[in-house]
Amino acid sequence: MPKARILIVDDEKNIVHSLTEILADEGYEVAKTGDGIEALEIIQTDPPDLVLLDIWLPGMDGIEVLKTVKAYHPEIEVLIMSGHGTIDTAVKATKLGAQDFIEKPFSLDRITQSIADVLSNRRSASRIEEKLMHSSKELPLCFESMVEVKKAVKEFSCHMKPVLVHGESGTGKEFIAQAIHGQSSKSDRPFVKINCSFRQARSIHAQLFKRPRKALKNTTASSLDGEEKVIYLSNIESLSKGLQEKLAEVLHTNSSQSNDSHLELMPIRIFASSTKDLESLVAKGQFHPALLDAFKNTTLFVPALRNYALSIPTMAKGYLNEIRQKQNTSVPEIGEDALDALCRYTWPGNVKELRTVLNKLILTSADQKKITAQDLPSEIWEPIIEITDIDQPGSLQEAELIWEKHFIIHHLKRNNWDIEKTCKALSTEKKLLNEKMARHSIEIPDLEKTNNEYRHPQRTLKRSVVLCGSGLHSGIKTGLILQPMPPGSGIIFGDISTGKTIPARLENVQSTDYATRLQRGPASVGIIEHIMAVLHMYRITNLLIKIGDEAPVMDGSAKDFCDLIEDGEFEDQDGFYEEIVIDKNYTFGHKEQGGSYISIEPSESFSVSYHMDYPEPIGIQDYTFEFKGNESFKKEIAPARTFGFMEEMAQLTKMGYASGGKLDNFILLGDKKVLNTKLRFKDEFPRHKILDILGDFYLLGKPIRGRIKACKSGHTHNIGLLKSIQSDLLQKN
């Protein structure tokens, strides 16, 4: 029997090293990674039998990894490990499909026994699960309109010959192979997936071949049921030449009922798939002709999704309804304009891409009643270009020219009349585009007149990133996940446990006691000001922040958040935003009486000045920050840490706050001196106050243009001023 394959996902090197050695000694095949996103890539390309998964790790939170694994690979067993386990976390992980929850530090005997138990139960239940999974006599809804595919599935399920499924990436080749297997007479046998691009040749050989049993003439018939399995070889063109030759020999031997081969095929059936033109590879000497010939009469071609555009509305509605039923959750209806846009798109990623888009829509449109075309990614949403006077052209050639003019203008507008970006979007040369613009008398408008200097492209991240830490007030190990969002989404906080979302907007501010807290319904999140300040200064306009009850405090500053979003890389988007330009003075507080206040006045740039008058060792300090891009923020403001006096921290502790306060995540003051660290700046305290202001001000949803002056103010003053601005200036706009 082949070794069970285990993937360890943990960023603690000592634990990974120990686990790898002990599991290898136990006879398991072990892979490892310390990154959540990389783990999903490994699982997607070459699924293991079991995953040992830490809760908090770089790349993606362990709970999110667990959700994704169970959504797309429910057959994979998952054991959760955590050094900060709680009953709630254990219950959540179990509900999501984890088989066990193991607290660190753990004994190796405990974890090896748990692995053995889970894998033993998995083997005993595998036949029942496989039978249930493949019991349906119908293909998934996405293949309903593909008549030739349905006919081939029915035909190939009547025998056990090897089958080759060919088609573009994402067309659902594995679904089809599983459907054939599910309708066959051996549907209760395990369906084992092997990605030839990633699995080592030695491992593949062990799964495919065994020495013939000399004492038995018909080894296939005498094989024990428990050893029988069906193997699906994806990317078969990646098999080594030696394995291609051996597999071709055995498949031809089986079909001729000859026992001359020195090897015997272990699986009772072979499915294979490829996205390549195998005949062309044979002609180039890159694929064994005898192996292709083995599938001569059992090759099935899966057409691209774009060839079945009329079926996309039914497929999209069916998938959304499937999610409603499986997850028992509210999913908005999809509008006709969105369905039309889905039909117009070419779908290079086919069915897989369609499902990915729908999954993102479920997340981003959770609070809407209907999904519209504007909710779709920009590359999919292409507004129909209408010619108002259909009788205008006098010939087909004239009609083509008129349509071309409208088409060029449409894309110029989408790219803010930027020639370079438009050429890139249309995959055309600049010279050719200029010639066509001259032919159609298209002129670039004076952008200084039509758009002011405060208009900028919207921005998100190129990829998801994760940061782990502890909460300042709760003291619980926590973290956050930043995920890209489409244009117009805004900044959204998402509860990592329930999936409930809270837009980072002023109307959702719930309290300003010692930090800014947002709440919407039962979901809430606190200490958002530091991450919000970073998004403000880096001009990130669209982002999902998956988080727990509060953001991690890190070292009390925002510098780790700067590094985090830089790691995610920026991506400018098609949509635009305009800065909020202050046109008059606004004040909140008691400026005249010399009390605490904050004000903002018109300015051609953005700046924040803070004056503080605190007991020693702070005393009277001032600092002014002039925004000159994100580098100025990263250098001057982001490293400034949170601070507190000894007596203040004691009071907070009594009130249930600052349970996570440690000597390395804030500046502790007492006895007229700094007690626990060296200051990063002589004026680090007013710089940190400016950091809080920058974070709170991004709750207006857009960067602001004006000069802020603050004196002894805090979060309550910030929110008060923002409400004045919102009720006046924003309503006028």
SVG drawing of the C-alpha trace seen along z (x, -y; Angstrom):
<svg xmlns="http://www.w3.org/2000/svg" viewBox="-32 -82 49 102">
<polyline fill="none" stroke="black" stroke-width="0.4" points="0.0,0.0 1.5,-3.5 2.5,-5.8 0.0,-8.4 1.1,-11.9 1.2,-14.6 1.6,-18.3 2.9,-20.3 1.9,-24.0 3.7,-25.8 6.3,-28.6 8.0,-27.4 11.1,-25.7 11.9,-23.6 8.4,-22.1 8.5,-21.4 11.9,-19.8 10.8,-17.5 7.5,-16.5 9.2,-15.9 11.7,-13.4 9.2,-11.5 6.6,-11.2 9.2,-10.1 10.3,-7.4 6.6,-6.4 6.6,-5.7 4.7,-8.8 5.7,-10.9 6.1,-14.4 5.9,-17.9 6.2,-21.2 5.7,-24.9 5.5,-27.8 3.2,-29.9 -0.6,-29.6 -1.0,-30.7 1.8,-28.4 0.1,-25.6 -3.1,-26.1 -1.0,-26.1 0.6,-22.8 -2.8,-21.3 -4.4,-22.5 -1.6,-21.0 -0.9,-17.8 -3.4,-17.1 -2.1,-15.3 -4.0,-12.8 -3.7,-14.9 -2.7,-18.5 -1.1,-19.5 -2.1,-23.1 -1.1,-25.9 -3.7,-28.6 -1.6,-31.7 1.0,-31.7 2.3,-34.0 0.5,-34.0 -3.0,-33.2 -4.7,-32.6 -5.0,-28.9 -8.8,-29.1 -9.0,-30.6 -6.8,-27.8 -9.0,-25.2 -12.2,-26.8 -10.6,-26.8 -9.3,-23.2 -12.7,-21.9 -14.5,-23.9 -12.5,-22.5 -10.9,-19.3 -13.3,-17.9 -11.6,-14.5 -8.4,-15.9 -8.2,-15.5 -6.9,-18.4 -5.5,-18.5 -5.3,-22.0 -2.3,-22.9 -2.2,-26.0 0.0,-27.4 -2.8,-29.8 -5.8,-27.5 -9.2,-28.5 -12.5,-26.6 -14.0,-28.9 -11.2,-28.3 -11.3,-24.5 -15.1,-24.5 -14.8,-26.7 -12.1,-24.5 -14.2,-21.4 -17.3,-22.9 -15.3,-23.8 -14.2,-20.2 -10.9,-19.7 -10.6,-16.2 -8.7,-17.2 -7.4,-20.3 -4.0,-19.8 -2.5,-22.4 1.2,-23.3 3.4,-22.2 2.3,-18.7 3.9,-15.3 5.0,-13.5 3.2,-10.4 0.0,-12.4 0.2,-13.8 1.4,-10.6 -1.5,-8.7 -4.0,-11.3 -2.6,-11.1 -2.8,-7.3 -6.4,-7.4 -7.5,-9.9 -5.9,-8.1 -7.3,-4.8 -10.8,-6.2 -10.3,-7.8 -9.4,-4.5 -12.3,-2.7 -14.7,-5.4 -13.2,-6.2 -15.3,-3.7 -18.6,-5.0 -17.5,-8.6 -16.4,-7.9 -19.7,-6.1 -21.7,-9.0 -19.6,-11.5 -20.0,-9.7 -23.5,-8.3 -25.0,-11.0 -25.7,-9.8 -25.6,-13.4 -22.7,-15.7 -22.4,-19.0 -24.6,-21.8 -21.8,-23.5 -21.7,-20.6 -25.4,-20.2 -25.3,-21.9 -22.3,-20.0 -24.0,-17.1 -20.8,-15.4 -19.3,-15.5 -22.4,-13.9 -22.5,-11.2 -18.8,-10.4 -19.3,-10.2 -22.1,-7.7 -20.1,-5.6 -16.8,-5.5 -18.6,-4.6 -19.6,-1.3 -16.1,0.1 -12.8,-0.2 -10.5,-1.3 -8.0,-4.2 -9.5,-7.6 -7.7,-10.8 -9.6,-14.1 -8.3,-17.0 -9.1,-20.7 -8.0,-24.2 -7.0,-25.0 -10.0,-25.3 -12.5,-23.5 -13.3,-20.9 -11.4,-17.9 -11.2,-16.4 -15.0,-16.8 -15.6,-14.8 -13.1,-12.1 -14.9,-11.8 -18.3,-11.7 -17.2,-8.8 -15.8,-7.0 -18.9,-7.7 -21.1,-6.1 -18.9,-3.1 -19.2,0.4 -16.2,-0.4 -17.5,-3.7 -16.9,-2.6 -13.1,-2.4 -10.9,-5.4 -10.2,-8.1 -6.6,-9.1 -5.3,-12.3 -1.7,-12.7 -0.4,-15.9 2.5,-14.8 4.0,-18.4 4.7,-18.3 4.9,-14.7 8.4,-13.1 8.9,-10.4 9.7,-7.8 6.5,-8.6 4.4,-8.3 6.1,-5.0 5.2,-3.6 1.5,-4.5 1.3,-3.0 3.4,0.2 4.1,3.4 5.9,6.6 3.7,9.3 2.7,12.2 4.2,15.2 1.9,17.6 -1.2,16.0 -2.1,15.8 -4.7,13.1 -3.4,10.7 -6.0,8.0 -8.8,10.4 -7.1,11.7 -6.3,8.2 -7.9,7.5 -10.7,5.0 -8.9,2.9 -6.0,2.4 -8.0,1.5 -8.0,-2.2 -8.5,-4.5 -5.7,-7.0 -6.2,-10.4 -3.0,-11.7 -3.3,-15.4 -0.7,-17.1 0.3,-13.6 2.7,-15.3 4.9,-16.1 5.6,-12.4 9.3,-11.5 10.1,-9.7 10.8,-6.5 7.5,-6.6 5.7,-7.4 7.3,-4.3 6.5,-2.0 2.9,-3.2 2.4,-2.8 3.8,0.7 1.5,1.8 -1.6,0.2 -1.1,2.0 -0.3,5.2 -3.5,5.0 -5.6,4.3 -4.0,7.3 -4.5,9.6 -0.8,10.5 1.4,11.3 4.7,10.6 5.3,7.3 7.8,7.3 5.6,4.7 2.0,4.8 -0.4,1.9 -1.5,1.3 -4.7,-0.8 -7.7,0.8 -8.2,-2.2 -6.2,-5.2 -7.6,-8.6 -5.3,-11.2 -5.7,-14.8 -3.7,-17.5 -4.0,-21.1 -1.3,-20.5 -1.6,-19.4 -0.2,-15.9 -0.1,-15.1 2.2,-18.1 4.3,-17.0 4.6,-13.5 5.7,-15.1 8.4,-17.0 9.6,-13.9 8.4,-15.2 5.6,-12.7 5.6,-8.9 3.5,-8.0 2.6,-4.6 1.1,-6.3 -1.0,-8.6 -2.1,-5.6 -3.3,-3.8 -6.0,-6.5 -6.8,-6.3 -10.5,-5.4 -11.1,-6.9 -10.1,-10.5 -12.7,-13.2 -12.3,-16.8 -13.9,-19.4 -14.8,-22.6 -13.9,-26.1 -16.6,-27.9 -16.7,-30.8 -18.2,-28.3 -21.2,-27.9 -21.8,-31.6 -25.6,-31.2 -25.4,-28.6 -23.5,-31.0 -26.6,-32.6 -28.0,-29.2 -24.5,-28.1 -24.1,-31.2 -27.5,-31.1 -27.1,-27.4 -23.8,-27.9 -25.0,-30.7 -28.0,-28.6 -25.7,-25.7 -23.7,-28.0 -27.0,-29.2 -28.0,-25.6 -24.6,-24.2 -23.5,-27.0 -27.0,-28.0 -26.1,-31.7 -27.6,-34.7 -26.4,-35.2 -27.7,-38.1 -29.5,-37.5 -27.5,-38.2 -28.9,-40.9 -29.5,-40.7 -26.9,-43.3 -24.3,-41.3 -25.3,-38.1 -25.0,-39.9 -21.5,-41.0 -20.6,-37.4 -21.8,-36.2 -19.7,-38.8 -16.5,-37.9 -14.1,-35.4 -13.2,-33.4 -9.6,-32.4 -9.8,-30.4 -13.1,-28.7 -15.4,-27.2 -12.7,-27.5 -12.4,-31.2 -16.2,-31.7 -16.5,-30.0 -13.7,-32.1 -15.4,-35.3 -18.7,-34.2 -17.0,-33.3 -15.6,-36.8 -18.9,-38.4 -20.5,-36.4 -18.0,-38.0 -18.0,-41.6 -21.7,-41.8 -22.9,-40.1 -24.8,-43.2 -26.6,-43.8 -29.9,-42.5 -28.6,-42.2 -25.3,-41.8 -25.0,-44.3 -22.5,-44.6 -20.6,-47.3 -19.8,-44.7 -17.9,-42.5 -14.1,-42.8 -13.2,-45.6 -11.8,-43.1 -15.2,-41.4 -17.5,-44.5 -17.3,-45.9 -20.3,-48.3 -22.1,-47.8 -21.1,-50.5 -24.3,-51.8 -24.6,-53.8 -27.7,-56.0 -28.6,-56.5 -28.6,-53.1 -29.6,-54.6 -26.5,-56.9 -24.1,-54.6 -24.8,-54.2 -22.7,-51.0 -21.2,-48.2 -17.8,-49.9 -19.1,-53.1 -20.8,-51.2 -17.5,-49.5 -15.7,-52.9 -18.4,-54.4 -18.2,-51.5 -14.4,-51.7 -14.6,-55.4 -17.0,-54.7 -14.8,-51.8 -11.6,-53.9 -13.3,-56.7 -14.8,-54.2 -11.3,-52.8 -9.7,-56.3 -12.3,-57.4 -11.8,-54.2 -8.0,-55.0 -8.5,-58.7 -7.4,-59.6 -3.9,-58.1 -2.6,-57.0 0.0,-54.6 -2.5,-52.8 -5.1,-52.7 -2.5,-51.1 -1.8,-48.5 -5.5,-47.8 -6.1,-47.4 -2.8,-45.5 -2.0,-47.9 1.0,-50.1 0.9,-53.8 1.5,-54.8 -1.5,-52.8 -3.8,-54.2 -2.7,-57.8 -3.4,-57.2 -6.9,-55.9 -7.6,-58.8 -6.6,-61.3 -8.8,-59.5 -11.8,-59.7 -10.9,-63.3 -10.6,-62.1 -8.9,-64.8 -7.5,-64.3 -9.3,-66.8 -7.4,-69.3 -7.3,-67.2 -6.3,-70.3 -9.7,-71.7 -11.8,-68.6 -10.1,-67.0 -8.4,-68.7 -5.1,-67.6 -6.9,-65.8 -8.1,-63.0 -6.2,-59.7 -6.6,-56.0 -8.1,-53.7 -5.6,-51.3 -5.6,-47.8 -3.0,-45.1 -1.8,-42.6 -2.1,-39.6 -3.2,-38.7 -0.9,-39.1 -1.1,-38.1 0.3,-39.6 0.3,-37.8 0.5,-39.4 -1.3,-40.0 -4.2,-42.3 -3.2,-45.2 -6.5,-45.2 -7.3,-41.5 -3.8,-40.0 -5.0,-37.2 -2.9,-36.0 -4.5,-37.6 -3.6,-38.9 -5.1,-40.2 -5.4,-39.2 -5.4,-41.8 -7.1,-40.8 -7.5,-42.7 -10.9,-44.1 -12.3,-45.5 -12.7,-49.2 -15.4,-51.0 -15.3,-48.5 -13.7,-50.8 -11.9,-49.6 -13.9,-46.8 -13.2,-44.9 -14.4,-41.3 -14.9,-39.2 -12.7,-36.2 -15.0,-33.9 -18.5,-34.9 -17.7,-36.5 -19.7,-39.6 -18.4,-42.8 -18.0,-46.4 -17.2,-49.1 -14.5,-51.5 -16.9,-54.5 -17.6,-57.2 -21.2,-56.0 -19.9,-52.7 -17.8,-54.2 -19.0,-52.7 -16.6,-54.1 -13.5,-56.2 -12.4,-55.0 -8.6,-54.7 -8.9,-53.6 -11.3,-53.7 -13.8,-50.9 -16.2,-50.1 -19.4,-48.1 -22.1,-47.0 -24.7,-44.6 -23.1,-42.0 -19.7,-42.4 -17.1,-44.9 -13.4,-45.6 -11.1,-47.8 -7.7,-49.6 -8.1,-50.2 -6.3,-53.5 -2.8,-52.3 -3.6,-50.1 -6.1,-52.8 -3.3,-55.4 -1.1,-53.2 -3.8,-52.6 -4.5,-56.4 -0.9,-57.4 -0.3,-54.7 -3.6,-55.6 -5.0,-52.1 -8.7,-52.6 -10.1,-49.1 -9.2,-46.3 -10.8,-43.6 -9.2,-43.3 -10.1,-39.9 -9.6,-40.3 -10.7,-39.2 -12.0,-41.6 -9.0,-43.9 -6.0,-44.6 -2.6,-43.2 -0.6,-45.9 2.8,-44.7 5.4,-47.0 2.9,-49.8 3.6,-51.5 2.5,-51.2 5.9,-50.2 5.0,-46.5 1.8,-47.4 3.9,-49.4 6.1,-46.4 3.0,-44.2 1.3,-46.2 4.5,-46.8 4.9,-43.0 1.4,-42.7 2.5,-45.2 0.2,-47.9 -2.1,-47.7 -3.6,-50.8 -7.2,-50.1 -9.4,-51.4 -11.7,-53.5 -10.8,-56.9 -11.4,-58.9 -11.1,-62.6 -9.6,-63.9 -11.8,-65.7 -10.8,-69.3 -11.4,-71.5 -13.0,-74.8 -13.4,-76.5 -12.3,-76.2 -13.8,-73.5 -13.1,-73.2 -14.1,-70.7 -13.3,-71.4 -12.5,-74.4 -9.9,-76.4 -10.7,-79.8 -10.4,-78.7 -7.0,-77.1 -8.5,-73.6 -8.1,-70.6 -9.3,-70.9 -8.7,-69.9 -9.3,-72.0 -8.7,-71.9 -8.4,-74.7 -8.0,-75.0 -4.5,-74.2 -2.9,-73.2 -1.2,-70.3 -1.9,-67.9 -0.3,-68.4 -0.9,-67.7 0.5,-69.7 0.1,-68.4 0.8,-70.3 0.8,-68.4 1.2,-69.5 1.6,-66.4 3.3,-65.7 7.0,-64.9 8.9,-63.3 6.8,-64.5 6.2,-68.1 5.4,-70.5 6.1,-69.1 5.1,-70.0 5.5,-68.2 4.3,-69.0 4.0,-66.3 3.9,-67.4 2.7,-64.6 5.1,-64.1 4.2,-60.6 4.1,-57.3 7.9,-57.3 7.6,-60.5 5.0,-58.8 7.0,-55.6 10.0,-57.5 8.5,-60.2 5.2,-58.9 4.8,-55.1 7.6,-54.1 6.1,-56.3 4.8,-54.0 1.8,-54.1 2.5,-55.3 1.0,-55.4 1.8,-56.4 2.2,-53.7 -0.8,-54.9 -2.9,-55.1 -2.0,-51.5 -2.9,-50.3 -6.3,-51.9 -6.8,-50.4 -6.0,-47.0 -8.7,-47.3 -11.2,-48.3 -10.3,-45.2 -8.1,-47.0 -4.4,-46.6 -4.3,-42.9 -1.9,-42.5 0.3,-45.4 3.9,-44.2 7.2,-46.0 8.0,-45.7 4.7,-46.9 4.3,-50.4 6.3,-53.1 5.8,-53.0 6.2,-56.3 6.6,-56.8 8.7,-58.7 9.2,-61.4 11.1,-59.1 10.8,-56.4 10.9,-53.1 11.2,-50.4 12.8,-51.5 14.8,-54.2 12.8,-56.7 13.0,-56.5 12.5,-60.2 12.9,-62.9 9.3,-64.0 7.9,-60.4 4.8,-61.3 3.3,-64.0 4.2,-61.9 2.2,-59.0 -0.8,-61.4 -0.5,-62.3 -0.5,-58.6 -3.9,-58.3 -5.3,-61.3 -4.2,-60.0 -6.0,-56.7 -9.2,-58.3 -9.4,-60.7 -9.5,-57.9 -13.0,-57.0 -14.2,-59.6 -13.5,-57.1 -11.1,-59.3 -7.8,-61.1 -8.3,-64.7 -6.6,-67.9 -6.2,-70.5 -4.1,-71.6 -5.0,-70.0 -4.0,-71.6 -4.5,-69.7 -3.9,-70.5 -4.1,-68.0 -6.8,-66.1 -7.7,-62.5 -10.0,-60.0 -13.2,-61.7 -12.1,-65.0 -11.0,-63.4 -14.4,-61.8 -16.3,-64.9 -14.4,-67.0 -15.0,-64.3 -18.8,-64.4 -18.8,-68.2 -16.9,-67.8 -19.2,-65.0 -22.4,-66.7 -21.4,-69.9 -18.8,-69.5 -19.6,-66.0 -23.4,-66.6 -22.7,-69.6 -20.8,-67.4"/>
</svg>
